[in-house]
Amino acid sequence: MNSKLVDVVQNLRKANGSLHLAVETAPRNQLIIAAIIKNFEFNYELSWKAMRRLLLHHGITVNTPRQSIAESFRKNFIDDETLWLAMIEDRNLTVHTYDEAFAAQMATRISQSYLPLLDSFLKTVEKECTIP
């Protein structure tokens, strides 16, 4: 297996664990919400890069997150293309916008909608890479 893909997946696994830790931490004060958002951003970046590497391993070249998501959906590496595309938009907002109400909404959206997608993709890519 491609060592760069394995490296990305191992980093994704660590980032996923950190996101779970942040999501499970209560109570959700400003610091915890910021940790959820920042860990979400890490997971998003590593996920699309893992998609790109996985697709390249299958002979498909992509260069952007949108292309990675579209091709990953076509290859059945992800299930919900629409929600993954929404994740791109929300990730862009988290990087460029900070408002306490928005941050709290994003923390909830990350916990309820995006974390299950990230978990599912992690399992898929680990299986593809045969990483225990």
N, C-alpha and C positions, 0 to 999 in steps of 0.2 A: 504494500500500500504506500502511496505517496507520503513521504515524511512531512511535507508541508501541510497536507490535509490532516494528518494525525496530530501535528502540533496545534493547528487551529482548533481541532475538536477537543483536545485536552484543555486548552485555554477556555473554550466555550463551556466545558463541564465545570470548571472552577468558577467562572462568571455566573453560571446558572445557579450554583450553590450559594453564591453571595447574594444573588437576587432573591432566592428563597428565604435566606436568613433575614434580609431587610423586610420582605413582605410579611414574615411571621412575627416580627418584632412589634410589641405593643407596649404602651400606647403609641399611636402615630402622631408624633410631634413634628415640627418643621424639619428637624434633623433626620428623622426616619424617612419622611416623605422625600427629602432630597437624596437620601441614600437609595431609595427605591428607584427614583428617576435616573440617577447616575448609573446604577447597576443595570437598569433597563437599556440605557444607551450603549453600555458595553456589550450586553447580550445581543442587541440588534446588530451592531457592527460585526461582531464575531460570527453571528448567524449568517448574514449575507455573504461574508467572506468564506465561510465554510461551504455555503451553497455554491459559490463560484468555484472553489477548489474541487468539490464533489462533481460538479458538472464537467469541469475540465478533465477529471479522471475518467468520465464517460464520453470524452471527445467533444464536448460542447463548450464553446468559448463565449463567455459573457463578460461585460465590463462594468455594469451598473447594478445597483440593488434591484431596480425594477426588472431588468433583464434576468437577473438571478432568480427572482421570485417567479416570474412567468415561466421560465424553463424548469424550475424546480416543481412547479405545479404540474406542468406537462409530463414530467418524469415521475410524478406521484411521490416526491420527497416531502411535499407539504400538502395539506388538505384544503385550506381556505385561502385562496389567492386574494380575495377581496379584503379579508381582515389583515393579511400580511401587507397589502398595499396601504391600508389605513394606518398600519404601524409605521410605515415610512413617513407619512404626513405627521403623525403624532411625535415621532422622534425628532423631526425637523422643528416642530413647535417647542419641544422641551429644550432644545439647544438654544433657541433664539428668544424665548419668552419666559419670563418668570413673574408669576402672580400667585399669591398663596391659594386662592380659590381654584385656579387652573391646576396648580401643582397637586392639590388634594384630589381633584377629579382624575388627574392623570394617574396618581398612585392607585386609585380604585380601578381604573381601566386596565392598568398594567397587571394588577393582581387578578382581576376577574377574566380579562379577555386575552391579554398578550402572554402571560406566563404559561398558560396551557399550550399555546402554540409553540412557544420556545421549548417547552419540555418535550413536546411531541417531535419537533424537528431534531432535538438533541438525541432522542432515542433512535430516530431514523438514521442519522448520520453515524452514530456509534455502531449501529448494526451494519451499515454499509462498509464501515472501516474495520469491523470485527474488533472493536475496542471493548474490553471487558468492563 
